[in-house]
Amino acid sequence: QVQLVESGGGTVQAGDSLRLSCLASGRTWGNSVMGWFRQAPGKERDVVATISGGMTYYTGSVEGRFTISRDNAKNMLYLQMNSLKPEDTAIYYCAFKYGQSLLGGFNFWGQGTQVTVSS
């Protein structure tokens, strides 16, 4: 089992930056993938970015603005979000899975942290 706890959300203005953090505990060793997902009001939860070893994936709308990183020694996952836009407003979730594929199959989730971007 893996437990995930996010932090770092908040309310900011368009153009500002935020860094989300996720602390993982439990059986986190071995081949694994971590990622950030988000769910806006009235919409489905979608992938934002994922990371496994030196490989990363970004959804098109955040590429060039967001950076995902992972510190395995500290069991931490980060999402640096720059040039935030109102459309980035959502609940952001940290996710974990065993394996190597960057997409699909995430089965451990955090409780989510709210990010609100005002115009």
N, C-alpha and C positions, 0 to 999 in steps of 0.2 A: 504494500500500500504506500501511497505517496500523499502527503498533505501539502497544500499550497496556500500561501497567505500573501495577498497583494497589498501594496501601500503606494502612496504618492499621488493619488488622484486629487482633483480640486476644481475650482472655477478660475478660469483665466480669460484674458481677452485675445481676440484674433491676433496672430503674429507672435504670441508668447510661446514659451517652452515649458515643458513638464517632463519629469523623469519618473516613470513607474518602476517599482521594484517588486519582486516576488521571491519569497523565501520558501524553498522546498525542503521537506523533511521526510524521513522514511527511507525506503529502498530506492535511492536515486542513482545508484552506481550502475555501470554497464552501459551498453548502447541505448541512447535515449534521445528524444527530441523534445524541446520545450518551445512554447509559442505564446503569442498574445492574440486574443480574439476580442471582438467588440460587438455589442448589441445596442443599436439605437432604438428609440421608442417606436414600436409598431413594426420593427424589422427583425429578420432572423439574425442569429449570431454568425458573424463572418470572421474569417482569418485576417489578421493584420500582418503578422510576421512570425516566422519560425526559424529555429536554429538547431543545428546538429553538427558538432565538431566545428569545422571551418566553413560549413555550408549554411547559407541563409536564404530565406524566401521572403519577399515583400509583396503585398497586394499593390496593384498599380497606383492607387490613389495616395499612398503614403511613401512610395519610393522617392528617395532623395530628401525626404523630410524627417523620417523616423529611422532610428538605428536600434536594432536588437543586439544584445550582448549577454554573455553568460559567464559567470565566475564559478567554475566547478568546485574550487577549493572552499568557497563560502556557501555553496548551494544556492546561489542567487541568480536570478534572471532580471534583466533590465530592458526598458524600452525608453529611449531618449526621443522625445517628440518635439520637433522644432516647427516653427512657422505654422502653428496650429490654426485650423479653420473651424468655423461653426459646424460644418458637416462632420468634424471629428468627434462631436459630442456623442457620448455613448457610455455604457458600462463596459469596462475593459476587464477581461478575464485572463488569468494565467492558466496555461494548460501543459500537461506532461503526458508522454507515452513512451513505452519501450519500443525500440526499433530504430530504423535509420531513415525511412521515408519522410520527407519534410511536410507532407500533406496527408491529412486523413488519419482516423483511428485514435484520436486523443481520447483518453478515458479517465484522466484525473483533472479536476478543475478546482480553481480557487473560488472564493465567494464573490469576487468582482470588486472593482473600485470605480467610482463615478468620475468621469471627466466631462466638464461642461466648458464650452468655448463660446463666449459672447462676442457679438459683432460690434 
